[in-house]
Amino acid sequence: MIGIVSYGAYVPKYRIKTEEIARVWKKDPAEIRNSLGIVEKAVASWDEDAVTLGLEAAIRCLGTRFRPDNIGAILVGSETHPYAVNPTSTIIGEFLGIGHHYFAADLEFACKAGTAAIELIAGLIKSGQVNYGLAVGTDVAQSRPHDVLEYTSGAGAAAFLLGNSSQEIIAELVAFTSYSSDTPDFWRRDGIRFPSHSGRFSGEPAYFTHVLGAANLLFKKTKTKPADYDYCVFHMPNGKFPVAVASRLGFTKEQFLPSFVAPQIGNPYSASTLIGLASVLKQAKPDQKIFMVSYGSGAGSDAFIWKTTKHIEKYRKHESNQLLSQKEYIDYPRYLKQTKTI
C-alpha cells in the first residue's frame, strides 16, 4: 500500500478583493466576479516566496509526529522557484532538518508540478528506494498589471508525506495516470518577468482537453464512473473552469464543492489542486474515494484516485491545518508593493 501519511497546507493571510483591482482599472466589479468566479485572492507578504510558503506547508505536514530524518526524498514543484540555479528542495530540506541522505529535486510543469512530484515519489516508494517521500507544490503566482491573470493569480503551498506503512496511511493511492501534449497556452521565457497566455485558447484545447482526457483515461483504466466517488478535485485556474469540467464529467455539486477553494484564494498555481485535496481530507470519512485531476499549461494533467482509510479520523484529532481562517485585506498600492511589482 502506498498513500498519504500526512499533509499540510499554507495560505498567506493577506487578501485583495477582485473589486479592488477592478476599481483601479475602472472595470465593472460584478462583471469581473461573474466572468472569473473569484471573490478575492491570497497575496504573499513582501518577505514570502515559493521557498518560505513550501516550508510552512511542510512544517504543518510533519508536525511533531514524523521524524524528518526518515524522509528519503523531497520533490518541490513550482513555476516560481526563487533561483534559476539553486534548488528549492534542498533549502526546504535543510530547514526541516532532514539530514543529508535523501534525494532532492525541483520540478517544473506549470500548475501540475506538485502532482508530478506525487507520481515520482510513489514510484520511488514502490521500487523500494525510499520508505517516505515529501511532495510539495508551492507558488507565488505572477501576473502583469491590468492583465486578466491579475484577478486570479494567488499564493499558497501544500505538502504531502507519502509512505508505505498500512498502519499510518490515511489515504491510499489506488491508481493514477497522465495525459500530455504540446499545447502552449501559457508561457514565460527565461528572463521575462510576467507570463503570457493565449486567452480563450486556454480553455477548450488546453484545460478542458487535458483534464477531461486524463479523467476519462483513469475511468477506463479502473472501470469506474463519477458515481463511484464521494469527492472530486480539479485544478482551479479560476472559479469557472473546474465547475464546468466537474459538470461535464458528471460529478454533482456535493462531490465537488468541498474542494472548491478558488473563490477565496485565487489560483496558487502548483498548490491549487493540492490545497483542494487538503480541503477534502479535512472532512472525509474512512473508506471514501476521491477523484483528483491536476492541470499544467504546456500542457498536461495528472489524474489520481485516493481512498481514505480508518486512520484518517484519528489523524484529524491531532492535525491543526487552518486553511482559510486568518485574513487581512490590503489595497491595490500595498498589493503592488508586496508583489514587488513596483
Secondary structure as GFF3:
##gff-version 3
##sequence-region A 1 342
A	DSSP	beta_strand	3	10	.	.	.	ID=ss1
A	DSSP	beta_strand	14	17	.	.	.	ID=ss2
A	DSSP	alpha_helix	18	24	.	.	.	ID=ss3
A	DSSP	alpha_helix	29	36	.	.	.	ID=ss4
A	DSSP	beta_strand	40	43	.	.	.	ID=ss5
A	DSSP	alpha_helix	50	62	.	.	.	ID=ss6
A	DSSP	three_ten_helix	68	70	.	.	.	ID=ss7
A	DSSP	beta_strand	73	77	.	.	.	ID=ss8
A	DSSP	alpha_helix	88	96	.	.	.	ID=ss9
A	DSSP	beta_strand	103	107	.	.	.	ID=ss10
A	DSSP	three_ten_helix	110	112	.	.	.	ID=ss11
A	DSSP	alpha_helix	113	126	.	.	.	ID=ss12
A	DSSP	beta_strand	132	140	.	.	.	ID=ss13
A	DSSP	three_ten_helix	148	151	.	.	.	ID=ss14
A	DSSP	beta_strand	155	163	.	.	.	ID=ss15
A	DSSP	beta_strand	171	183	.	.	.	ID=ss16
A	DSSP	beta_strand	186	187	.	.	.	ID=ss17
A	DSSP	beta_strand	196	197	.	.	.	ID=ss18
A	DSSP	three_ten_helix	199	202	.	.	.	ID=ss19
A	DSSP	pi_helix	203	208	.	.	.	ID=ss20
A	DSSP	alpha_helix	209	222	.	.	.	ID=ss21
A	DSSP	three_ten_helix	226	228	.	.	.	ID=ss22
A	DSSP	beta_strand	231	234	.	.	.	ID=ss23
A	DSSP	alpha_helix	241	249	.	.	.	ID=ss24
A	DSSP	alpha_helix	253	256	.	.	.	ID=ss25
A	DSSP	three_ten_helix	257	259	.	.	.	ID=ss26
A	DSSP	alpha_helix	262	265	.	.	.	ID=ss27
A	DSSP	three_ten_helix	269	271	.	.	.	ID=ss28
A	DSSP	alpha_helix	272	281	.	.	.	ID=ss29
A	DSSP	beta_strand	289	293	.	.	.	ID=ss30
A	DSSP	beta_strand	298	308	.	.	.	ID=ss31
A	DSSP	alpha_helix	312	316	.	.	.	ID=ss32
A	DSSP	beta_strand	328	329	.	.	.	ID=ss33
A	DSSP	alpha_helix	332	338	.	.	.	ID=ss34
###
